[in-house]
Amino acid sequence: MRPGDLDAGPIVLDGGLATELEARGHDLSDELWSARLLADAPAGIVAAHVAFFLAGAEVATTASYQASFPGFAAHGIDRAEAATLLRRSVELARTAREQVRDRVADGRRRWVAASAGPYGALLADGSEYRGRYGLTRRELVAFHRPRLEVLAEAGPDVLALETVPDIDEAVALVEALGAVDVPAWLSYTIAGGRTRAGQPLDEAFAVVAGCEQILAVGVNCCAPDEVAGAVELAREVTGKPVVCYPNSGERWDAARRRWTGESRFRTDHVGHWLSAGAALLGGCCRVGPPDIAALCRAVR
């Protein structure tokens, strides 16, 4: 994915991969979440990617959000096998793209985004919605750089540095990104118009303003009603295309490991998101293929 791709019109992302996997009967209750299926049910991951592509998504986001070398090691998976699983996440998304290309001769381009979630995803206790883990920037770079290198080696079109809760981690991710030759987007998870760690969004977006490797900046896994203002601000601060993919608006109960409340994911705000500068838009947790199909209709 290159800057020119974002100038050709809005690109529709997929929705919550874990949401679709659970809907298909997969148990994601352990700490590895969807990353466990890279070893246990790779065909299930392909099928979920295909479902989003057939719904109209143009980007498949890999099942590597929760995947990391320390996380795999805690489950008895050595470094070599962990690297194999990280690369497999990209390979499975590519397989899904090829299957859809064979089934749907529409000539549309489709991309693979390799997901890299925050350090808090490793902790599996909701820390990605708080940030400020007590780690230094050097420690965060040391965590992120090895998996970014492996994911980049697998040949994705773009890296999705997503659900970033604070400025400290964003700075570390930008530094770690310098070790690879793949473009990326960076998206914060926010609440109340600030990062999850409580920092001003203009300062957060400014972190990537001068980084050419970052194609787009924005927000994800936030409530849908947080998107419009954040999109406008990200565009104003950075001048970059904006990425936005909120969750359903339900709340994650980390203690009981389940979502509560009702979905507020609607498509009637899409026009505002686009006019404010959104170039890539989709959904996150609890947003399934039917929601993405509705989003595609609204975009087009």
C-alpha positions in Angstrom: 0.0 0.0 0.0 1.4 3.4 -1.0 0.3 7.0 -0.5 -1.2 7.1 -4.0 -3.6 4.2 -3.1 -5.2 6.5 -0.4 -5.8 9.3 -3.0 -8.0 7.1 -5.2 -10.9 7.1 -2.9 -11.9 5.7 0.5 -10.7 2.2 1.3 -13.0 -0.1 3.4 -11.3 -2.1 6.1 -12.6 -5.3 7.7 -14.3 -5.6 11.1 -13.5 -7.5 14.2 -11.7 -10.7 13.3 -12.2 -12.2 16.7 -15.9 -11.3 16.5 -16.3 -13.3 13.3 -14.2 -16.2 14.6 -16.4 -16.5 17.7 -19.5 -16.3 15.6 -18.1 -19.3 13.7 -17.8 -21.3 16.9 -14.1 -20.8 17.9 -13.3 -20.5 21.5 -11.1 -17.4 22.1 -11.2 -17.4 25.9 -7.5 -17.9 26.5 -4.8 -15.2 26.7 -3.6 -15.7 23.1 -7.1 -14.8 21.8 -7.3 -15.2 18.1 -3.6 -15.8 17.8 -4.0 -19.3 19.2 -5.9 -20.2 16.1 -2.8 -19.6 13.9 -1.7 -23.0 15.2 -5.0 -24.7 16.0 -7.4 -23.6 13.3 -5.7 -21.7 10.4 -8.5 -22.6 8.0 -11.0 -20.9 10.3 -8.9 -17.7 10.1 -9.0 -17.9 6.3 -12.7 -18.4 6.3 -13.2 -15.3 8.5 -11.1 -13.2 6.3 -13.0 -14.4 3.2 -16.3 -13.4 4.9 -15.1 -9.9 5.4 -13.8 -9.7 1.8 -17.1 -10.9 0.4 -18.9 -8.3 2.5 -17.0 -5.7 0.7 -13.9 -5.1 2.8 -10.8 -4.2 0.8 -8.3 -4.9 3.6 -7.8 -8.1 5.7 -6.2 -7.4 9.1 -4.2 -10.4 10.3 -4.7 -12.5 13.4 -1.5 -11.2 15.0 -2.9 -8.5 17.2 -2.3 -10.6 20.4 0.7 -12.4 19.0 4.2 -11.7 20.4 7.3 -13.7 21.3 6.8 -13.3 25.0 3.1 -14.2 24.7 3.8 -17.4 22.7 6.7 -18.3 25.1 4.3 -18.2 28.0 2.3 -20.9 26.3 5.4 -23.1 25.6 6.0 -22.0 22.0 9.6 -21.4 21.2 11.0 -18.4 19.3 11.3 -20.3 15.9 7.7 -21.6 16.1 6.5 -18.1 17.2 8.1 -16.6 14.2 6.5 -19.2 11.9 3.1 -18.4 13.4 3.6 -14.6 13.0 4.5 -15.1 9.3 1.5 -17.5 9.0 -0.9 -14.7 10.0 0.1 -12.8 6.8 0.1 -15.9 4.7 -3.5 -16.8 5.7 -4.8 -13.3 4.9 -3.1 -13.6 1.5 -4.7 -17.0 1.0 -8.1 -15.5 1.7 -7.4 -12.7 -0.8 -6.5 -15.3 -3.5 -9.7 -17.3 -2.8 -11.9 -14.2 -3.2 -10.0 -13.2 -6.3 -10.9 -16.6 -7.8 -14.5 -16.3 -6.8 -15.2 -12.7 -7.5 -13.9 -11.3 -10.7 -14.5 -7.6 -9.9 -11.0 -6.3 -10.6 -10.9 -4.6 -7.2 -7.6 -4.3 -5.3 -7.4 -5.9 -1.9 -4.7 -5.5 0.7 -3.3 -7.4 3.7 -2.6 -5.4 6.9 -0.3 -7.1 9.5 -1.7 -6.2 12.9 0.6 -5.3 15.7 -1.3 -4.6 18.9 0.0 -2.7 22.0 2.1 -4.2 24.8 -1.1 -4.3 26.9 -2.5 -7.0 24.6 0.1 -9.3 25.9 -1.1 -8.8 29.5 -4.6 -9.8 28.5 -6.1 -7.8 31.4 -7.5 -4.8 29.6 -4.2 -2.8 29.8 -4.5 -1.7 26.2 -7.3 0.4 27.4 -5.2 2.1 30.0 -1.6 2.3 28.8 1.3 3.5 30.9 2.6 0.1 31.7 5.6 1.3 33.7 8.0 0.4 30.9 10.7 2.6 29.4 10.6 3.5 25.8 13.6 1.3 25.2 11.7 -1.6 26.7 8.7 -1.0 24.5 10.9 -0.7 21.4 12.6 -4.0 22.4 9.1 -5.6 22.6 7.8 -4.3 19.3 10.7 -4.4 17.0 11.3 -8.2 16.7 7.7 -9.0 15.8 7.5 -6.0 13.4 10.6 -7.4 11.7 9.1 -10.9 11.3 5.7 -9.6 10.1 7.4 -7.3 7.6 9.5 -10.3 6.3 6.2 -12.0 5.5 5.3 -9.4 2.9 2.2 -7.6 4.1 1.0 -4.5 2.2 0.9 -2.4 5.3 1.5 -2.7 9.1 -1.4 -1.8 11.3 0.0 -0.4 14.5 -3.3 -0.4 16.3 -5.2 0.2 19.6 -2.3 2.3 20.9 -3.3 3.7 24.3 -0.7 6.4 24.9 1.9 8.6 23.4 4.8 6.8 25.0 4.0 3.6 23.1 3.3 5.5 19.9 6.8 7.0 20.1 8.3 3.5 20.7 6.4 2.1 17.8 7.6 4.8 15.4 11.1 4.1 16.5 10.7 0.3 16.1 9.1 0.9 12.7 12.4 2.3 11.4 13.9 -1.2 11.4 11.6 -2.4 8.6 10.8 -1.3 5.0 7.0 -1.5 5.1 4.5 1.4 5.4 2.2 1.5 8.3 -0.8 3.2 9.8 -1.0 4.1 13.5 -4.3 4.3 15.4 -5.0 5.2 19.0 -7.7 3.9 21.2 -9.4 6.9 22.8 -12.1 7.9 25.3 -13.5 11.3 26.1 -11.5 13.0 23.4 -8.2 11.9 24.8 -5.9 8.9 24.6 -6.8 6.1 27.0 -3.9 7.3 29.2 -5.5 10.8 29.3 -3.2 12.7 27.0 -4.4 15.4 24.5 -5.1 14.0 21.1 -3.4 16.8 19.3 -0.2 15.8 21.0 -0.7 12.2 20.3 -1.3 12.7 16.6 1.7 15.0 16.3 4.0 12.1 17.2 3.7 10.8 13.6 3.3 14.1 11.7 6.9 14.0 10.4 7.2 10.2 9.8 6.8 9.4 6.1 6.6 5.7 6.8 3.3 6.3 8.5 0.7 6.6 5.7 -2.3 7.3 7.9 -3.1 8.1 11.5 -6.3 7.9 13.4 -8.3 5.9 15.9 -9.7 2.4 16.4 -11.5 0.4 19.1 -13.2 3.5 20.4 -16.9 4.3 20.6 -18.4 5.3 17.3 -19.4 8.7 18.6 -15.7 9.5 19.3 -14.7 9.1 15.6 -15.8 12.4 13.9 -13.9 14.8 16.1 -10.8 12.6 16.2 -10.8 12.3 12.4 -10.9 16.1 12.0 -8.2 16.7 14.5 -5.9 14.0 13.1 -6.2 15.5 9.7 -5.6 19.0 11.0 -2.5 18.1 13.1 -0.7 15.9 10.6 -2.1 16.6 7.1 -2.1 12.8 6.6 -4.9 10.6 5.5 -6.9 9.4 8.4 -7.8 5.8 9.5 -10.8 5.1 11.7 -12.4 1.8 12.7 -14.5 2.0 15.9 -15.8 -0.9 17.9 -19.5 -1.4 18.3 -19.8 0.9 21.3 -20.2 -2.0 23.7 -17.9 -2.1 26.7 -15.2 -4.7 27.4 -15.3 -6.3 30.9 -11.7 -7.4 31.3 -12.4 -9.3 34.6 -15.2 -11.4 33.1 -13.7 -11.3 29.6 -16.9 -10.3 27.8 -18.6 -7.4 26.1 -21.6 -5.7 27.7 -24.2 -3.2 26.4 -25.7 -2.8 23.0 -24.1 -2.0 19.6 -24.1 1.6 18.5 -22.2 1.0 15.2 -24.2 2.9 12.6 -23.4 4.1 9.1 -25.2 7.4 9.1 -22.0 9.2 10.2 -19.9 7.9 7.4 -20.4 11.0 5.2 -19.0 13.1 8.0 -16.0 10.8 8.6 -15.2 11.0 4.9 -15.6 14.8 4.6 -13.4 15.2 7.6 -10.6 13.3 5.9 -11.1 9.6 6.6 -9.3 7.6 3.9 -9.5 4.1 5.5 -12.6 3.2 7.5 -14.0 0.0 8.9 -14.8 -1.6 12.3 -13.2 -3.2 15.2 -14.4 -5.4 18.1 -18.0 -6.6 17.7 -18.3 -5.4 14.1 -19.1 -8.3 11.8 -19.4 -8.8 8.0 -23.0 -7.5 7.9 -21.9 -4.3 9.5 -19.1 -4.0 7.0 -21.5 -4.6 4.1 -23.7 -1.8 5.4 -20.6 0.4 5.7 -19.6 -0.3 2.1 -23.1 0.6 0.9 -22.8 3.9 2.8 -19.4 4.7 1.4 -20.4 3.9 -2.2 
